[in-house]
Amino acid sequence: MLSNIGIPGLIIVLVLALIIFGPKKLPEIGRAMGQSLKEFKSSTKGLMDDKDEDEKKEIKEA
């Protein structure tokens, strides 16, 4: 998806974000997005691990 934007489009988006949110808020927004992504990944991994455990139990019971 990022390859569809291209470098010039990415620069425009970053400049607009800087203008809209300002230089003081931008690091806070980035940090919050990073934490949200980290939490999403860990919860998704947890769901996949639960699914794997259920499949292993089914195999043992069969």
Buried (B, 14 or more C-beta within 10 A) or exposed (E): EEEEEEEEEEEEEEEEBEEEBEEEEBEEEEEEEEEEEEEEEEEEEEEEEEEEEEEEEEEEEE
